Amino acid sequence: HIKGFEVRLSVDSEVGPLLTFLSCRDLTCVVRQIPHMAHRSFHPIALRKESTDGAGLCGALNDDQGVRHVGSVTVSFFIAPPSFLQRNQGIHSGKSRSAATVPPIGLTTLSMPELGALLLSTQAVAAPGELLNLALHAGTVGPEAAVLVAMIATLLVDLAGEKVSVRWVPPICYAGLGTALVLLALQWNAPLEPSFLGAFLSDHLAIAFRAIVALSTLLSLLISWRYAEQSGTPVGEYAAILLAATLGGMMLCGATDLVSVFVSLETLSVASYLLSGYMKRDARSSEAALKYLLVGSAAAAVFLYGASLLYGLSGSTSLEVIGNALVTSPTPLAALALVFVLATVAFKIAAVPFHQWTPDVYEGSPTPVVAFLSVGSKAAGFALALRLLVGCFGSFDTQWKLLFTVLAILSMTLGNVVALAQTSMKRMLAYSSIGQAGFVMIGLVCGTEDGFAAMVLYMATYLFMNLGAFACIILFSIRTGSDRISDYAGLYQKDPLITLGLSLCLLSLGGIPPMLGFFGKIYLFFAGWADHQYVLVVVGLVTSVISIYYYIGVIKMMVVKEPQEAS
């Protein structure tokens, strides 16, 4: 019921430019510690003399008749120099009891550390270094630091020449990503501490998604070296850009501040644009990069517009503060910000109707890059969706779930139906990945713990089955230079191993038991059914059957059809 505080400062003459605020850390502490006093007056000295009886604001702001006074409250503060504080601390701890050395106002100073910070949370000055002693908890970003060190080492090794980089870049990347995965595993049972002043949070959800991003990069690199050698592209630069994209994706999974979200998002996006156009001599690769850049820049601008609206509504960039502000005052502007943010998330996970870039980029980009974009970038996008929609737009729960239900139905339907007509393997997997994003959105729309767990499980299974399929496609394209589905005819007779691997991955993507993809889908459908998302589950089941048709079509082409003479 307090409209505002008026702070009166009395400043000791020794202070000069250095002012030290002495107060408590939390306003609620002050509220609980106020004894019965005359309203409109909190006097700190009185706290030393009167016991706390839990009266709270009643005694402070009501008069004896119970009439509420909603005026401003005057709080007296005393600002003292360090030498004065040390004298008082010595008296308080019993080192000296000479009252002559203490001015009368020392009573105020002695009571202050027990009061709490109304405006600033600061410390008494004991040494200059303590002023910079901020609780960053930088250990939570240890995995990202390992990836960053590997990226810098890769760039330095690349300066020594192509022969040196071909030899040393792979082990450096493996060491950095392996260290990151080990550090993530060690963080699982560590105490939860927000780092970088609340801009990054390493909770279980963030750890799981960061591990998926790091593992997708590791597997993408494993299938990249032969491809890079065959196409004659520099290895060092490619690995460094891919690690930069990984760094952005991992930071995005744990970002809890609009600024850190945007910086992470752009680190991932800019590196992805560079990777898409990495085959400079290939016109399709340049076209893919240009399309990706134009659409991605528009999505980034839309996100910034939404973020500026959220900052204007809450006065903070922290997602937690924004969420609390939107709960207390949901406005039409907040709904507009939700639409802008949701458009960015939908672009990142390639949901219909924000999917137009996906087929062209997948077809034109180098195949190992497509493997990373289909899993690592998508996992980071879903982590961003959880952070923003669940953590920030809780007051618009019904609205965003309705919008995501529509996006999921459109993605599952269009992705799987259009994939039927594709003749290019990479293009077919592009539309397949749009459909897979629709399946994962079932878990997001549930909004339950089971739904989120099913999301993480399905992304982990999708990581292996999709990257396995792309590994087989890379091996086939290295030998034939083609990615057309018709060229896979009779592959079983030429290379049974590639045929077996690709068949297993495609059956898993289709959700055929006892493959891993079946269990991922069944958990998603269980979570959706338990949350009464019957329409989503039925659409998911029907579109899964459609997807099996075109996956089986490729397997039939490899096993049953006779090889063409031309290939």
Residue, then its C-alpha position, 0 to 999 in steps of 0.5 A: h500500500i506504499k505509494g513511494f519512498e522518500v529517502r533522506l540522506s545524511v552524509d558525513s563530511e569525510v565521505g567525499p565522492l565515495l558513498t556507501f549505501l547501508s541498507c537491507r537486501d530485500l524490501t520484504c525483510v523491512v516490512r516484516q521487521i517494522p514494529h508498532m510506530a507512528h505512521r509515515s515514519f520508519h526510524p532505524i534507531a528505533l529498531r535497536k530499541e523496540s522488539t519485532d512483533g510481526a506487526g508489519l505495515c499495520g502498525a507502520l501505516n495505520d493509525d490507532q483507529g485502523v485508518r489506512h494512510v497511503g502516503s509516502v514513507t520517509v526512510s532515514f539513511f546515513i552514509a558513512p566513510p570507510s574509516f567511520l564504518q571500521r570504527n563502528q564495526g569494532i565497537h559492535s564486535g566488542k573490540s572497544r567500548s569507548a563511547a567517546t569515539v563514537p558520534p551519536i549517529g553511530l546508532t543509526t549506522l549500527s542498525m543499518p546492516e540489519l535493515g535491508a536495501l530499499l534501493l541498492s544492494t551493496q556492501a560496506v567497503a573493506a577493500p577496493g577488490e570487494l566492489l568488483n566481487l559480483a556473483l557471476h557463477a561463471g562455472t555454469v558456462g564451462p561447457e560453452a567455454a570448452v567449445l570457445v577454446a576449441m574454436i579459437a584453437t581451430l582458427l590458430v591451427d588453420l593459420a599454419g596451413e591446410k596440411v597442418s589443419v587437416r591433421w590437428v583440427p579434428p582432434i581439437c574439435y573432438a577434445g572441445l566437444g567431448t569436454a563440453l559433454v563431460l562438464l554438462a554431465l557433471q552439472w546435472n546434480a550441481p546446485l542451481e545457480p543463475s549466472f551472469l547476474g541472472a542472464f543464464l540458467s543451467d537447469h536440467l532442461a538447459i543441460a539436456f538441450r545443450a547436450i543435444v546441440a553439442l552431440s549433434t555438432l560432434l556427429s556432424l563433424l564426424i561425417s564432415w571430413r570425407y565430404a570436405e576432402q572430396s569437395g576440396t573445401p578448407v577444413g579449419e574455417y568450416a570447423a570454426i564456423l560450426l563450433a561458433a554455431t554450436l556456441g550460439g545454440m548452447m547459450l540460447c538453451g540457457a539464456t534467461d534475459l532478452v539481451s543474452v537470448f538475442v546475442s545467442l540467437e544471432t551467433l547461431s543464425v549468422a554462423s548458419y548463414l555462413l555454413s549454408g553458403y560455404m560451397k562458394r563455387d556451387a550456385r545452389s549453395s549461394e542461393a540457399a545462403l542468400k534466402y536463409l539470410l533474408v528470411g533470417s534477418a526479417a525474423a531477427a527484426v521481428f524478434l527485436y520488435g517484440a523484445s522492445l515491446l516486452y521491455g517497454l511493458s516491464g522495464s526489464t530485460s529479465l524473462e522472470v521479471i517480464g513474466n511477473a509483469l505480464v501476469t499482473s497486467p496482461t495488455p493488448l501490447a503484450a499479446l502483440a509481443l507474443v505474436f512477434v516472439l512466436a513468429t521468431v520461434a516458429f522460424k527457428i524450428a521451421a514450423v508451417p507457415f514459417h518453413q519456406w526457407t527450409p527445402d531450398v536451404y537443405e537442398g543447396s547447403p553442404t550435406p553435413v551442414v544440413a545435418f547440423l541445421s536439422v538437429g542442433s539448430k532445431a533443438a536450440g529453437f525448441a529450448l528458446a520456445l520453452r524459455l520464452l513461452v512457458g517461462c515468460f508468457g504464462s499469463f497468455d497460456t491459452q493463447w499461445k497453446l492455441l497458436f502452437t496447436v494450429l502450427a503443429i497440425l499444419s506442420m505435421t500435415l503439410g510436411n508429410v504430404v508434400a514430402l510424398a512428391q519429392t524426387s530429391m533425397k535432401r528435399m524429402l528429408a527437409y519436408s520430413s523435418i518440418g513434419q518432425a517439428g510438428f510431432v515435437m510441438i505436441g509435447l510443447v503444447c501439453g505444457t506438462e512435465d511429461g510433455f517436456a520430457a517427451m520433447v527432450l527424448y524425441m529430440a535425442t532420438y531424432l538426433f541419431m536417426n536423422l544424422g544416421a540418414f544424412a551420414c548414409i546420404i553423404l557416403f552415397s553422394i561421395r560415390t555418385g555425386s547425386d542425391r536424387i531418389s531414383d539414383y538409389a535404385g538397386l543400391y542393395q546390390k552395390d553397397p549392402l551396408i549403406t542400404l542397411g544403415l539408411s533403411l534402419c534410420l528411415l524406419s526409425l524416422g517413420g516410427i516403426p517398432p522396435m526402432l528408437g523413433f517408435f518409442g519417442k513418438i509413443y511417449l509424445f502421444f501418451a503425453g498428449w493424450a494424458d493432457h487431452q490433446y486428442v486432435l493433435v494425437v490423432v493428426g500425429l498418428v495419421t501423418s505418421v502413417i503417411s510418412i511411413y509411405y515415402y520412407i518405405g518408398v526409398i527402401k523399396m527403391m534401394v532393395v527391390k528395383e533393379p539398378q539403372e545402367a546410367s548410374 
